[in-house]
Amino acid sequence: MTHAALADARMPKRQMSMMAACLILTALIEVLAIFHHPHVQDRDQLHATLEIVSLSHLSGWIHGIAIGCCLLIAYFLGELLGKQIPAPVMRLAALVYAAGITTWITAATVDGWVLGRLAGSLPHDTVADLESNARIFKMCMACVVASTNLGFVLSSVGIFVASVGLLRKGLPWQIAGTLGLLVGAALSFSILAGRLTMDGHGALVAVGLQGLWFVSLGIVSLKTTWGS
């Protein structure tokens, strides 16, 4: 009976440790994926079209990895924070964060697959074709940037709300909560004020800052799990 009870007590610790380690690893993979996101900078319309086509396969893989990491991170956060945050705060944070990643996934889908398919299927034989394609690409990218901005604002607000709930816990969680407050407030206000735009650099900054909070949560969870 004693050995069975000890085994049952250790099992949650092993599970929580695995969740925390996976959160850290997934956050780092997401940052690495966004760092390798391809960008088209050629101003020549024909060359830009051909470059979008040539990069579409890589772009699809990068966005697929980032979307997968985003969903895994949401799952790990739910498992790690579910017992640390009051239920009403957790529900609000989860709702706002889920809305954010849904919007971000929509933008990533357009950027990772729709844009490349359009570039490959639209005619680009004449100057009129290229001008028409350029207008379509600009519309798509405007949609991608706007959706990404909204997605990161909502997910940052979700981080802010969740961090408020962590301030009632012990010192390690309070430190993670304070970092989350700073990250959530800085990102949401910077994006809303137009100081941070979700182009290649802006997206990397946003993913990096949110990833910093995810890693801090993983470290605190590991520390508190095995320190108790």
LUMMAR-595237 format. One record per atom (N, C-alpha, C, O): x, y negated, z. Coordinates in steps of 0.2 Angstrom, whole numbers, plus 2048, in hexadecimal, padded with zeros to 3 digits. Last residue first. Layout:
residues N
XYZ...
This chain:
residues 228
82C7997EC82679A7F18277A07F48237A27F98357987E28377957E88327967EE8337957F482F79D7D78347A27DA83679F7E183A7A27E58267937D482479A7D482879E7D88267A27DD82D7877D48287887DA82678F7DA8247927DF8357897C98387887D08337897D583578C7DA82C78B7BF8317907C083478F7C78357947CB82677F7BF8227857C082778B7C282578E7C68307767BC82D7767C282977C7C482977E7C983377B7AE83877B7B383577B7BA83777F7BF8277787A882977F7A882E7807AE82E7857B182676A7AA82176E7AD8237757AD8227797B28317667A28317657A982C7697AD82D76B7B282C76B79583276E79883376D7A08347717A382276179482076979482676C79782577179B82975579382475779982375E79982276179F83075778883475678E82F75779483175A79982675877E82A75E78082E75D78682F76278A82274A77E81E74F78182175678382075978882E74577882C74377F82774878282874978882E74D76C83474D77183274B77883474E77C82374876682374F76782975076D82875477182673B76482073D76882174476A81F74677083273B75C83273876382C73A76782D73C76D82C74175183274575583274275C83374576182373874D82173E74F82674275382474575882C72D74A82772C74F82573375182473475783373273F83773174583273074B83373375082973573582D73A73783173973E83173D74281B72B73C81F72E73782473373982373673E81172674681372D74581572F73E81373373B81871874E81471B74881672274781C72374781870D75B81B71475981671775481071975681270275C81970175D81C70875B82270875980470175C80770175680F7017568126FF7517FD7027688006FC7668036FB7608056F675E7FB7107677F570C7677F77047657F47017628087157698057167637FF7117627FE70F75D80B71077680F70E77180C70F76A80D70B76580171577E80170E77D80570C77780470777480472377D7FE72177B7FE71977A7FB71777581272478281072677B80972377980972077381171E78F81571B78A81371D78381371977E80872779580672079480A71D78F80871978B80E73479480773379180672B79080372978B81A73179A81A73379481373279081372F78B81672D7A781A7297A381A72B79C81972679880F7387AB80C7327AB81072D7A780D7297A38197427AB8137427A681073C7A680D73A7A082173E7B582473E7AF81E73E7AA81E73B7A48187407C081A7397BE81D7397B781C7347B481774E7BF81174A7BE8137437BC81073F7B88247527C28217537BC81B74F7BA81A74D7B482374D7D082874A7CB82674C7C48277477BF8197557D581874D7D581D74A7D081C7457CC81F7617D48197607D08187587CF8167567CA82975F7DE82A7617D88257607D382675D7CD82075C7EA8257577E78277597E08277557DB80F7627E88167617EC81A75D7E781975B7E28017597E280475F7E480B75D7E880C7587EA7FB74E7DE7F97507E47FC7577E77FB7597EC7FF74C7D18027487D680074A7DD8037477E27F97537C87FF7567CB8017527D08057557D47EE74B7C37ED7517C77F37547CB7F27577D07F67437BB7F37407C07F17467C67F27457CC7F974C7B07FE74A7B57FC7467BB7FF7477C17ED74D7AA7F07537AD7F57517B27F57547B87ED7407A47E87427A97EA7487AD7E97487B37F874079C7F873B7A17F373D7A77F473D7AD7F574A7937FB74B7977FA74679D7FC7487A37EA74478D7E974A7907EF74B7957EE74E79B7F17397877EC73878C7EA73E7907EA73D7967F874177E7FC73D7837F773B7887F973B78E7EE7457767F274A7797F674777F7F774A7847E97397707E573D7747E97427797E774377F7F57357697F273076F7EE7357737EE7347797F773F7607FC73E7667F973976B7FB73A7717EB73E7587EC74475C7F17437627F17467677EC7317537E77327587E873875C7E77397627F873374B7F872E7517F272F7567F472F75C7F373D7437F973E7477F973974D7FA73B7537E973573C7E773B7407ED73D7457EB73F74B7F272C7367EC72A73A7EA72F73F7E972E7457FA73472E7FD72F7337F872D7387F972E73E7F173A7267F573E72A7F873A7307F873C7357EB73071F7E77347237EB7387287E973972E7F672B7187F372771D7EE72B7227EE7297277F97367107FD7357157FA73071A7FC7307207EE7367087EF73C70C7F373A7127F273C7177F07297017EA72A7057EA73070A7E87307107FC72C6FB7FC7277007F57287047F672770B7F87366F27FD7386F77FC7336FD7FD7347037EF72E6EA7ED7346EE7F17366F47EF7376F97F87256E47F37236E87F07296ED7EE7276F380172E6DD80372A6E37FE7286E77FF7276ED7F87336D47FA7386D97FD7346DF7FC7366E57F67286CC7F072B6CF7F372F6D57F072F6DB8037266C88007216CC7FA7246CF7F97226D58057326C08097316C680672B6CB80772C6D17FB7306B67FB7366BB7FF7356C17FC7366C78007256B07FA7256B37F972A6B87F67296BD80C72A6AA80C7256AF8067256B38067236B980A73C6A880A7356A680B7316AC80A7336B280B7486AF80E7486A980E7416A781373F6A380574F6BB80A74A6BC80E7496B58147486B57F67566C27FB7546BC7FF74F6BD7FE74A6C17F675F6D17F47596CD7F97586C77FF75A6C87FC76A6D77F676B6D37F57656CF7F27666C98067666E080876B6DB80276C6D680376F6D080175C6E880675B6E38087606DE80A75E6D87F77646EE7F575F6EA7FB75D6E57F975D6DF7FF76D6F67FB7706F17F976B6EC7F876C6E68057636FE8097676FA80576A6F480876A6EE7FA75E7057FE75A70180275D6FC80375B6F67F576A70C7F17677077F57627037F47636FC80176E7157FE7727107FA76E70A7FB76F70480576471E80976A71D80776E71780B7727137FC75A71E80375871D80775E71B80B75E7167F07617227F175C71C7F875B71A7F975C7147F576772E7F276B7287F37677227F576A71D7F875C7367FD7607347FB76572E7FF76672A7EB7567387F07527347F67577327F875672C7E676173F7E375F7397E875B7357E875C72F7EE76174A7EE7677467EB76573F7ED76773A7EA7557507F175574E7F175B7497F575B7447DD7587547DE75374F7E575374C7E67527467E076275D7DC7647577DD75E7527DD76074C7E775B7677EB7607627E776275C7E97647577DD75376C7E37507697E67557647E875375F7D375B7717D175776B7D77547687D87537627DB76177B7D97657757D776176F7D876376A7DD7567837E37597807E175D77A7E475D7757D07547877D374F7847D97517807DA75077A7CD76078E7C975E7897CC7597847CC75977E7D87617987D77667927D376478D7D57657877D47567A07DB75679C7DA75B7967DD75A7917C775A7A47C87547A07CF75479C7CF7527977CB7667AB7C67667A67C77607A17C776179B7D47617B57D67667B07D27667AA7D47667A47CB7597BD7D17567B97D375B7B37D57587AE7C37637C27C075E7BD7C575A7B97C47597B37CC76C7C97C976E7C37C67697BF7C67697B97DD7667CD7D67667CE7D27687C87D37657C37EB76F7C97E77697C87E076A7CA7DD7707C87F077C7CA7F47767CD7F07707CD7F176B7D17EB7867C37EA7867CA7EE7807CE7EE7807D47ED7817B67E67837B87E67837BF7E07817C27FA7807B17F777A7B57F077C7B87ED7787BC7FD78C7AB8017897B07FE7847B47FF7847BA7F378E7A17F47937A67F87907AC7F77927B27F378279A7ED78479D7EE7897A37EB7897A88007837957FE77E7997F877F79D7F777E7A37FF78E78C80378E79280278979780278A79D7F67897837F478F7877F878F78D7F67907927FD77E77D7F677D7817F47837857F278278A80878577880978177D80277F78180277F78780178C76E80479077380578B77980478D77F7FE7817657F87857687FB78976E7F878A77380A77C76280677876580077C7697FE77A76E81078775B81378576280E78176680D78176C80878775080878D75480B78B75B80878D76080B77B74B80477C74D80478275180178275781977D74881777874C81077974F80E77875581878773E81B78874581978374A81878575081178073480E78673781178873E80E78A74381A77673181377473481077A73780D77A73D82477E72C82577973181F77873581F77873B81D78472182078872682178472C82078673281A77971981577E71C81778272181478272682777471682277071A81C77471D81B77372382B77E70E82F77D71482A77971982A77A71F82277D70382378370682678270D82478571282476F6FF81D77170281E77870581B77970B82F76A6F882F76B70082976E70382976F70982B76A6EB83176E6ED83176F6F48347746F78207616EC81F7686EA82576C6EC8237726EF8277556EF8227586F482175F6F28207636F78307546E48337556EB82D7586F082F75D6F48277516DA82A7576DA82D7596E082E75F6E28227446DF81E74A6DE8217506DE81F7556E182E73D6DF82B73E6E68267446E58267486EA83173D6D18367406D68327426DD8337476DF8267356CE82773B6CB82B7406D082A7456D18287296D582272D6D68237346D38207386D78367246DF8347266D882E72A6D882E7306DC83A7246EC83571F6E98327206E282D71E6E083D7316F783E72E6F083872A6EE83272C6EE83A73770383C73070383D72D6FC83E7276FB83274370C83374170583473970583073570783874E71883574771683774670F83C74770D83575D72283875971C83475371B82E75271C83A75F73383475E72F83775A72983A75572984376373D84476573683E76473183E76672C83C75E74884375B74684575D73F84875973C83276774983076074783775C74583775874083977274E83577274883476B74583576A73F83E76D75A84376F75583F76F74E84276D74983276B76183776676083B76775A83C76375682E77976282A77475E82E76E75D82E76B75783877F76983778176283377C75E83577A75983677977683C77777283C77976B83F77676682977E77982A77777883177577483177077082D78B77A82878977482978277382977F76E83578C78583778E77F83378B77983678977482C78778F83278378E83578578783778178382279178E82078A78D82778678B82778278782979C79282679C78B82579478982579278482C79979F83179A79B82F79979383279678F81E7997A48237937A58287937A082A78E79C81A7A67A28177A179F81B79A79E81B7977998237AD7AA8237AE7A28207A979F8227A679A81F7A87B68267A77B48277A87AC82A7A47A98137AE7B78137A67B781A7A47B481B79F7B08167BB7B78127B87B18137B17B18137AE7AB81D7BC7C28207BE7BC81C7BB7B681F7B97B28137B87CC81A7B57CB81D7B67C481F7B27C180A7C27CA8087BC7C880E7B77C780F7B37C38127CE7CF80F7CD7C880E7C67C68107C47C18147CD7DC81A7CB7D88177CA7D181A7C67CD8097D27E280B7CB7E38107C87DF8107C27DD8097DF7DE8037DA7DB8057D37DD8037CF7D98147E37E58147E37DD80F7DF7DA8107DB7D680F7E27F28157DE7EF8157DE7E88177D97E58057EC7F18047E57F38097E07F08087DB7EE80D7F77EF8087F57EA8067EE7EB8057EA7E68147F87FB8187F77F48137F57EF8157F17EB80A7FA80480E7F48058117F37FE8127ED7FC8048068008008008008047FA8008037F57FC
